[in-house]
Amino acid sequence: MRAAIFRDGDLVVDTMPEPKPGDGQVLVKTLACGICGSDLHAFHHAHHMVDAAKRSGSSFVMDLKRDIVFGHEFCAEILDHGPNTQKTLKPGTRVCSVPIAVTVAGEKAKVHPVGYSNEMPGGFAENMVLNEMLLLEVPNGLSAEHAALTEPMAVGWHAVQKARLTKEDIPLVIGCGPVGLAVIAGLKIAGVGPIIAADFSPARRKLAERMGADLVVDPAEHSPYKRWTEEATPEGYDPTSVISILGLGPKMRPAVIFECVGVPGIIQQMLEGAPREARIVVVGVCMEQDRIEPFFGINKEINMQFVLGYTPDEFALTLRHIAEGQIEVAPLVTGQVGVEGVKQAFSDLANPEQHAKILVEPWR
């Protein structure tokens, strides 16, 4: 089968053996697979990613001397069933799955992160092997292109769940790339607002509005934290008054701030800009060392939550959200390529005015 393969630090198009489904597994044809920011980081900083994964106890440990096929945001079509499968879903059925594959040797099971595994190729290949028990049939005639966005949208929904929101909260989303847009979509479904979103990119701010943001801010022109304060301040509130200092009288609405950038320095900016008792939810994946001044968090009694991924239930619910039109993912798809176009797509995604999400369609 043909694939875009990460080999010796580069992306090359080549053929490789078709994977064979083991016990409880199915062979699938990749219909569409999104390029994730994590794929970009793995391409540019693979050794650092592997080192950090080992030190943090993550399962994303790859042998960089061997071939790897990226791709974990996928929709696929069942081709064949392996041994000891129920065959509930017939060949030709379009499916999504959380991007993990489980293999069993004797009494020991091993979990492989599909797309970051030497054994289990991801969605940048024509075919993959997935576990039957994790498959979700794509409902409502949803297109493969849109179903493939279940995985990145589930990341946003998981972050919203971890935020433990109340109807009084005013959320602020910093960064409107795919992760931030997924958070905005989740916030819209959760029914909290007004949703304030900030990004330097005009194109991303427009997408933020499409996904449900009520107010968008260009940080080059206006502080998103001041904009939040304007929305959260009730009539008659005076932070310098004795009544307010004693915690009496009108109170500002609570702040929940989502970090969706993932670069060094952003968390410190949040600690400086956030109001007292804000809750910060770190969704952006920063793979580099960072520095903060804890006193800002201490002085303001800030609560900080780090999040990653999603639960299987959240993944399944996100697929339903998309299929029922609660999340409009069509505006996010800005490009589609075959395996020959993957390497160029990695470069093109550096321009936020040009692209949000590029899908790889290996059958092209």
Secondary structure as the mmCIF struct_conf table of DSSP 4:
data_model
#
loop_
_struct_conf.conf_type_id
_struct_conf.id
_struct_conf.beg_label_comp_id
_struct_conf.beg_label_asym_id
_struct_conf.beg_label_seq_id
_struct_conf.end_label_comp_id
_struct_conf.end_label_asym_id
_struct_conf.end_label_seq_id
STRN STRN1 ARG A 2 ARG A 7
TURN_TY1_P TURN_TY1_P1 ASP A 8 GLY A 9
STRN STRN2 ASP A 10 THR A 15
HELX_LH_PP_P HELX_LH_PP_P1 PRO A 17 PRO A 19
TURN_TY1_P TURN_TY1_P2 ASP A 23 GLY A 24
STRN STRN3 GLN A 25 GLY A 34
HELX_LH_PP_P HELX_LH_PP_P2 ILE A 35 CYS A 36
HELX_RH_AL_P HELX_RH_AL_P1 GLY A 37 HIS A 44
BEND BEND1 HIS A 45 HIS A 45
HELX_RH_AL_P HELX_RH_AL_P2 ALA A 46 SER A 56
TURN_TY1_P TURN_TY1_P3 GLY A 57 GLY A 57
BEND BEND2 SER A 59 SER A 59
TURN_TY1_P TURN_TY1_P4 LEU A 64 LYS A 65
BEND BEND3 ARG A 66 ARG A 66
STRN STRN4 ILE A 68 ILE A 68
STRN STRN5 GLU A 73 HIS A 81
TURN_TY1_P TURN_TY1_P5 PRO A 83 ASN A 84
BEND BEND4 LEU A 89 LEU A 89
HELX_LH_PP_P HELX_LH_PP_P3 LYS A 90 LYS A 90
TURN_TY1_P TURN_TY1_P6 PRO A 91 GLY A 92
STRN STRN6 ARG A 94 SER A 97
BEND BEND5 PRO A 99 PRO A 99
STRN STRN7 ILE A 100 ALA A 105
TURN_TY1_P TURN_TY1_P7 GLY A 106 GLU A 107
STRN STRN8 LYS A 108 PRO A 113
TURN_TY1_P TURN_TY1_P8 VAL A 114 GLY A 115
BEND BEND6 TYR A 116 TYR A 116
BEND BEND7 ASN A 118 MET A 120
TURN_TY1_P TURN_TY1_P9 GLY A 123 PHE A 124
STRN STRN9 ALA A 125 ALA A 125
BEND BEND8 GLU A 126 GLU A 126
STRN STRN10 ASN A 127 ASN A 131
HELX_RH_3T_P HELX_RH_3T_P1 GLU A 132 LEU A 134
STRN STRN11 LEU A 135 GLU A 137
HELX_LH_PP_P HELX_LH_PP_P4 VAL A 138 PRO A 139
TURN_TY1_P TURN_TY1_P10 ASN A 140 GLY A 141
HELX_RH_AL_P HELX_RH_AL_P3 ALA A 144 ALA A 147
TURN_TY1_P TURN_TY1_P11 ALA A 148 LEU A 149
HELX_RH_AL_P HELX_RH_AL_P4 THR A 150 LYS A 162
TURN_TY1_P TURN_TY1_P12 ALA A 163 ARG A 164
TURN_TY1_P TURN_TY1_P13 LYS A 167 GLU A 168
STRN STRN12 ILE A 170 ILE A 174
BEND BEND9 GLY A 177 GLY A 177
HELX_RH_AL_P HELX_RH_AL_P5 PRO A 178 ALA A 190
TURN_TY1_P TURN_TY1_P14 GLY A 191 GLY A 191
STRN STRN13 ILE A 196 ALA A 198
BEND BEND10 PHE A 200 PHE A 200
HELX_RH_AL_P HELX_RH_AL_P6 PRO A 202 MET A 211
TURN_TY1_P TURN_TY1_P15 GLY A 212 GLY A 212
BEND BEND11 ASP A 214 ASP A 214
STRN STRN14 LEU A 215 VAL A 217
TURN_TY1_P TURN_TY1_P16 PRO A 219 GLU A 221
BEND BEND12 HIS A 222 HIS A 222
HELX_RH_AL_P HELX_RH_AL_P7 PRO A 224 ALA A 232
HELX_LH_PP_P HELX_LH_PP_P5 THR A 233 PRO A 234
TURN_TY1_P TURN_TY1_P17 GLU A 235 GLY A 236
TURN_TY1_P TURN_TY1_P18 PRO A 239 THR A 240
BEND BEND13 SER A 241 SER A 241
HELX_RH_AL_P HELX_RH_AL_P8 VAL A 242 ILE A 245
TURN_TY1_P TURN_TY1_P19 LEU A 246 GLY A 247
BEND BEND14 GLY A 249 PRO A 250
HELX_LH_PP_P HELX_LH_PP_P6 MET A 252 PRO A 254
STRN STRN15 ALA A 255 GLU A 259
BEND BEND15 VAL A 263 VAL A 263
TURN_TY1_P TURN_TY1_P20 PRO A 264 GLY A 265
HELX_RH_AL_P HELX_RH_AL_P9 ILE A 266 GLY A 273
BEND BEND16 ALA A 274 ALA A 274
HELX_LH_PP_P HELX_LH_PP_P7 PRO A 275 PRO A 275
TURN_TY1_P TURN_TY1_P21 ARG A 276 GLU A 277
STRN STRN16 ARG A 279 VAL A 282
BEND BEND17 GLY A 284 GLY A 284
BEND BEND18 GLU A 288 GLU A 288
HELX_RH_AL_P HELX_RH_AL_P10 PRO A 294 LYS A 300
TURN_TY1_P TURN_TY1_P22 GLU A 301 GLU A 301
STRN STRN17 ASN A 303 PHE A 306
BEND BEND19 GLY A 309 GLY A 309
HELX_RH_AL_P HELX_RH_AL_P11 PRO A 312 ALA A 323
TURN_TY1_P TURN_TY1_P23 GLU A 324 GLY A 325
BEND BEND20 GLN A 326 ILE A 327
HELX_RH_3T_P HELX_RH_3T_P2 ALA A 330 LEU A 332
STRN STRN18 VAL A 333 VAL A 337
HELX_RH_3T_P HELX_RH_3T_P3 VAL A 339 GLY A 341
HELX_RH_AL_P HELX_RH_AL_P12 VAL A 342 ASP A 348
TURN_TY1_P TURN_TY1_P24 LEU A 349 ALA A 350
TURN_TY1_P TURN_TY1_P25 PRO A 352 GLN A 354
BEND BEND21 ALA A 356 ALA A 356
STRN STRN19 LYS A 357 VAL A 360
TURN_TY1_P TURN_TY1_P26 PRO A 362 TRP A 363
#
